[in-house]
Amino acid sequence: MRAFSSLVSRRSVLAAAPAAGCAAAGMQEEFVPPQGIETPSESVMLSMTDASAGVHFTARLCRYPAYGAAWLWVHVQTADGFFAFVDHAAPCGREAAPEGARVTYADVARVLTFAREGATETPQRAALSARVRRGDGETLAGDFSFTPTLMRAGLLPGRVEAFGAVEGELQVHGRTLRLRGRGQFHEQRQTEARFTTPFTFATLWGEDVGVTMLQIPDDSGGYMLEAGQPARLGRVRISAPSEPRLLRIDFAPDDFLEGRATAIRRYTIPLYGQAWRGAFVTVELGGRVLHGAVNDWRPEILFAG
């Protein structure tokens, strides 16, 4: 398989064809940075599942230092319901976060604060603090610690993905939950424009396994990590949005895994006049039960015809 990082570095393949229509063009002006602009950015994300508690959680911070703005996304499903928070205009510092063995990413108000210890490609620990207050007065507070057990760099340029143990405390819907489960942490710095190429992305985790799948219009790729084993790279096939959703990764002509993803909760995020689509999922893959997410950007283009 070709190095997928070199393939996906062509993320501007559809930059000349943004969301159609005047309404979409107007929406683009409301976003900082505008769609298709090359500018330094720093994306960091932590997602986790505590299956016994019925909790699925994800938080993402993306800093755009040249614009002094950050994007904040927080979504959580619990037995009490769904909580969503999106801010695409959070103030952030205009200096890039320093690189090194210890780094902190945050917006000015520290609604989301991520800290990573250890080198970028070999993190030893990560932590997340979330202090969210929505416009309707609803709040969420969370403190999580992440300990990686499996990790890989290279699927996308500048991106490191790690899978491991997550534990912490979450206050939401008027309750305090002590959580322990598995999850994924990623960190990615880049200058290329984000959200220009349609994609479907799946990240899945279990006790001693992590799987990443990425499908774009002209190719696909992914990998499976297992404790004590080298990474297994493969070609990926993900079906169009449906229920359930079919997943397959081919490592060799007669060596593959296939399964199906069942959505626990679907949600959307308004983005450049379109809807970024996310889903917390449970997946049966090759006889294993995994948890994670399957996310889509412009699936009507990716799965056209």
N, C-alpha and C positions, 0 to 999 in steps of 0.2 A: 504494500500500500504506500502511495506517495505520502510524504510528510504533510499531514493535514494542515499544519500551521502555515505552510507556504501557500496552500490552496486558499485558505480562508482569509489570508491577508488581503485578498482582493475584495474587501468588504464594501467597496464603492461600486460594485458591479451594477447595481440598479439605482445609483444615486441620481442619475438623470431622469428617473421616473418615480418621483415621490408621490404621495397620496394625490389622487386625481381630484380636480374640481377646484373652484374658487374658494369654497368653504375651507378645504384643506389648506390651500395656500394661505388663507387668513390665519388659520390655527398655527401655522409654522412660525408666524411672527410673534406669537405669544410665548414661544419656548426659547429658553437660553440654555445651551447655544442653539442657533437655528439649525434645522435639519441639513445634514451633509457637510457641515463645517469641520475641517480638521483643526483640532485643538487638544492640548494635553488633557487627559482625564484619568481619574483614579476610581476604580470600581471595587468595592469589597462587599461581600455578602455572607451571611450565615443562615443556614436552614437546618431544621431538625424536626424529628418526629418522636413523640413519646406515645407509642401505640397503646400502652396500658392505660394512659390517661386520656386517650382520644384527642391528642393535641398535635396539630401541624402548624409550624411557625416558620416564617421567613422574614428577613430584614435586609435591605440593600441600601447602601450609600454610594452615590457616584459624585465625586467632586470635579468641578470644572474651574480650576484656579484662575485661568485667564479671564473668566467672566465673574469671578467672585460668587458663584452660585453652586448649589448642590441639589441633587435629586435624592429624595428620601422615600423609600417604600417599606411599609410594614404590613404584613398580612398574617392573621392567625385564625385557625379554626379550633374551637373547643366544644365541649359538650353543651356549653351555654349559648353558642352561636358563633358568628363570624365578626371579626374586627378588621377594618381596612383603613390605612392611612397613606396618603400620597401627597407629597409636596415637591413641585418641580421648580421652586424659587426660593429655597432655603439659603440664606447668606452663608458663605464660607470664605476662609482666608484666600488671599490671592497668591500665596506662595505654595509651591508643590510640597507635599508631605516629604520629609527627608527620607531617603532610602537607607537601609542598614539593618542591623540585627534586632532593633526595636523601633517600631513605628506606630503612630497613632493617626487614625483618620477620623475626622469629625466635622460637622457643620459648626458655625459660630455658636449657636445656642446649645450645642451638644444634645440635640434630640437623639441622634445616633452617634455613638462613639465606639469605634473598633480599635483594638490594640492587638498587635502581633509581635510575638517574641520568637527569635530565631531568624535565620536567613530567609529571604523571600522564597526560595525554592525548597527550603527544608524547615518550615515553621515548626516550632516546638510547642507553641500554645497560642491561642487566640482568645480574645474576650470581647463581649458586646455589652454595652449599656444602652438601653432604650428608655427615653422619657418623653412620651408622646401625649399631646393634648389636642384633640380634634376641635374643629370649629363648633361642633354641637356640644362640647363639654366632656365628651367621653375621653377617658384616659387609659393609657397602657404604660406599665413600667416593667422592665425586664433586665435581668443581669445573668449572663450566660458565660460559661467557660467551655472552650473547645480544646480537646486533646487529639491531635491527629495520629492515626495509625496507618493510613494508606495515603499516598499522594503522588501526583504526576504533574509535570509541566510540559507544555508543547502542543496541546490541541489547538490553542489559539496563541498568537504571538503575545508574549508578555503576561500570560495567564498561568497561574498555579492553582490547582484544585486539590483539596485534601479532604479525606473522609475520616470520621472518627467519632469519639464519644463527646456528647454535649450534656451538660447539666446546668441547672440554675433555677431561678425563681421568676415567675411571671405573675403580674397582677393585672387582671383584665376582667371586665364584666362584674366588677365588685368582688372578685374572689382572688385569693392567692394560691398559686399552684406551684408545687415543687416538682420539677421535671427532670427526667433522666432518659436519654435515648441516644440515637445515632443521628448523624447529620453530615453536612458538607460545608466547607468554608472555601471561598475563592477570593483571589486578589488579582486584579488585572490593571496594569497601566498601559495606556496607548495614546497615540496622537491621531490616528485615523478616526474618521467620523463614525459614530455609533448609529445603529438603527437605520442603515441604508440597504442592507441585504435581507430579504425574507429568510426566516429560519424556523425550524422546530428544534427545540433543545430539551433533552431529558437528562435529569440527574437523579440517580437512584442509589439507595444505600441499605445495607443490612449489617449484621453483627461483624462480619469479617470480609465484606465485599463492598465495592463501590463501582458504579457504572456511569459513564457519560456517553451520550449520543447527541450528535449534531448533524442536522440535515439542512442543506442549502440548495438553491436551484440547480447548480451544475455538479454537485457531488455530495458526499457524506462521509462521516468517519466517527469513530468512537473507540472506547477501550473499556476493559474490565480489569479491575484490580482485586486480587485476593491475597489474604495474609500468607506470606511465605512464598508467593509465586511472582514471576515476572509479569509485567503488564501485558495483556493480550489486546492487540490492536485489531480493528476490523472495520468492515463496511457496514453502514447502518441503513435500515429501512424503517420508516415510521409511517403509518397510514395517516390519511387525512383525518382531521378532527371528527371523532365519532365516539360512540359509547358501546362497548369498550374500544380501546385504541390498540392497534396491533403494533408490536415492536419486534425487530429482528436485528441481530448483529452477526455478520459472517466473518469468521476468523480465517477460514480456508474453505476450499470447495465443499468439503464434507464435514466441516466443523463450524457449527453455528448454534446460537441460542435464539429462541423466539418465545414470545409471550404476549400478554395483554395487560393494559393499564386501565384501571377503573378509577374514575374521578371521585374523590371525596368531597371536593369543593372546587368549583370553577369561579373565576373572577376576571375582570378586565381592568386595564389602566389606560385612560386617554393619553395618546401619545402622537404628536405630529398629525392630528386630524384623523387618526386611526385608533384602533383598539388593540393594544398588546394584550394577549390572552394567556392567563396562567391557570394552572390546575394542580392542587395537591392530589396525589395519586397513591394507590396501592397497586403493586405490580406482581404478577406471577411470571417469572422469567426463568426458563430452564429448570423448573422444579423448585425454585426459591420464591419466597414471599419477600418483596422489597418495598420500601416506601420512598417517596420523593416528590418530584414535580415534573410535569411536561408543559412547556411554554411555547407559544407561537407568536411570531411577528409576521404579518402579511401572509397568512396561509392561503388566501385566495389566489395569490401569485404562485406560491410554492407548489400548490397542488392543482393548479389550473390544468384542465383537460384530463 
